[in-house]
């Protein structure tokens, strides 16, 4: 499996490698309104939607099951 790029200084990286930073190891969780109800949306580091869960705790468990480090977005 290819290694995820690890920028030593993000300002020195082009947009493409920086977009991949954490793409296979990190998932971002944020609250969104979907069909009139508040759910937790899970996205990969590059912004790709991975799914939604009813609550934050379930979203965290889903990330951990997929070997992703959950991060909250406020």
Secondary structure, 3 states (H helix, E strand, C coil): CCCCCCCCCHHHCCHHHHHHCCCCCEEEEEEEEECCEEEEEEEECCCCEEEEECCHHHHHHHHHHCCCEEEECC
